[in-house]
Amino acid sequence: MISIEDMFKDKEKIILNGKRLEQFLNGVKLNCNLQDGICRVYNGDKTFLGLGEVKKNKLKRDVII
């Protein structure tokens, strides 16, 4: 079985900490400088949290595991 993290290993990643992490987990769209599309989201301990979607420099929560 392949993990979600491994399925999307070719996508960009972003590491979120503190308030930005809390906002992301609560559904707030965050400013970011990533290309539009799916990205992998990690916390400060580099633990995979799930996937986010970037559109027009805004990151929103997609799939959280």
C-alpha positions as YAML, in Angstrom:
chain: A
units: angstrom
residues:
- id: 1
  name: MET
  ca: [0.00, 0.00, 0.00]
- id: 2
  name: ILE
  ca: [1.27, 3.47, -0.88]
- id: 3
  name: SER
  ca: [0.76, 6.44, 1.43]
- id: 4
  name: ILE
  ca: [-0.83, 9.75, 0.40]
- id: 5
  name: GLU
  ca: [2.50, 11.44, 1.11]
- id: 6
  name: ASP
  ca: [4.30, 9.10, -1.30]
- id: 7
  name: MET
  ca: [1.61, 9.50, -3.97]
- id: 8
  name: PHE
  ca: [2.26, 13.25, -4.04]
- id: 9
  name: LYS
  ca: [6.05, 13.25, -3.45]
- id: 10
  name: ASP
  ca: [6.61, 15.14, -6.71]
- id: 11
  name: LYS
  ca: [4.51, 18.10, -5.50]
- id: 12
  name: GLU
  ca: [5.90, 21.15, -3.72]
- id: 13
  name: LYS
  ca: [5.87, 21.16, 0.06]
- id: 14
  name: ILE
  ca: [5.24, 23.81, 2.66]
- id: 15
  name: ILE
  ca: [6.05, 23.76, 6.38]
- id: 16
  name: LEU
  ca: [3.66, 25.62, 8.66]
- id: 17
  name: ASN
  ca: [4.21, 26.57, 12.31]
- id: 18
  name: GLY
  ca: [2.39, 28.32, 15.10]
- id: 19
  name: LYS
  ca: [-0.44, 30.64, 14.16]
- id: 20
  name: ARG
  ca: [-0.20, 29.92, 10.42]
- id: 21
  name: LEU
  ca: [-0.57, 26.19, 11.12]
- id: 22
  name: GLU
  ca: [-3.55, 26.79, 13.39]
- id: 23
  name: GLN
  ca: [-5.21, 29.03, 10.79]
- id: 24
  name: PHE
  ca: [-4.61, 26.49, 8.02]
- id: 25
  name: LEU
  ca: [-6.10, 23.65, 10.08]
- id: 26
  name: ASN
  ca: [-9.14, 25.84, 10.79]
- id: 27
  name: GLY
  ca: [-9.75, 26.48, 7.09]
- id: 28
  name: VAL
  ca: [-8.28, 29.97, 6.72]
- id: 29
  name: LYS
  ca: [-6.71, 30.66, 3.31]
- id: 30
  name: LEU
  ca: [-3.07, 31.67, 3.71]
- id: 31
  name: ASN
  ca: [-0.85, 33.79, 1.47]
- id: 32
  name: CYS
  ca: [1.99, 31.77, -0.07]
- id: 33
  name: ASN
  ca: [4.48, 31.87, -2.92]
- id: 34
  name: LEU
  ca: [3.84, 28.44, -4.44]
- id: 35
  name: GLN
  ca: [2.65, 27.51, -7.91]
- id: 36
  name: ASP
  ca: [-1.06, 26.83, -8.36]
- id: 37
  name: GLY
  ca: [-1.99, 23.21, -7.69]
- id: 38
  name: ILE
  ca: [-1.69, 20.61, -4.94]
- id: 39
  name: CYS
  ca: [1.08, 20.79, -2.33]
- id: 40
  name: ARG
  ca: [2.17, 18.67, 0.63]
- id: 41
  name: VAL
  ca: [1.73, 20.27, 4.06]
- id: 42
  name: TYR
  ca: [4.01, 19.58, 7.05]
- id: 43
  name: ASN
  ca: [4.23, 20.96, 10.57]
- id: 44
  name: GLY
  ca: [7.42, 22.30, 12.17]
- id: 45
  name: ASP
  ca: [8.46, 18.77, 13.20]
- id: 46
  name: LYS
  ca: [8.29, 17.83, 9.50]
- id: 47
  name: THR
  ca: [5.32, 15.54, 10.15]
- id: 48
  name: PHE
  ca: [3.12, 15.15, 7.08]
- id: 49
  name: LEU
  ca: [-0.31, 16.65, 7.80]
- id: 50
  name: GLY
  ca: [-1.98, 16.31, 4.43]
- id: 51
  name: LEU
  ca: [-2.53, 18.22, 1.22]
- id: 52
  name: GLY
  ca: [-3.28, 21.81, 0.45]
- id: 53
  name: GLU
  ca: [-4.45, 23.51, -2.70]
- id: 54
  name: VAL
  ca: [-2.81, 26.70, -3.99]
- id: 55
  name: LYS
  ca: [-4.72, 29.05, -6.23]
- id: 56
  name: LYS
  ca: [-3.60, 32.61, -7.00]
- id: 57
  name: ASN
  ca: [-1.03, 32.61, -4.15]
- id: 58
  name: LYS
  ca: [-3.61, 31.44, -1.59]
- id: 59
  name: LEU
  ca: [-3.19, 28.12, 0.22]
- id: 60
  name: LYS
  ca: [-6.29, 26.35, 1.46]
- id: 61
  name: ARG
  ca: [-6.78, 23.08, 3.27]
- id: 62
  name: ASP
  ca: [-7.64, 20.10, 1.07]
- id: 63
  name: VAL
  ca: [-7.01, 16.71, 2.73]
- id: 64
  name: ILE
  ca: [-5.82, 16.44, 6.34]
- id: 65
  name: ILE
  ca: [-4.86, 13.05, 7.75]
...
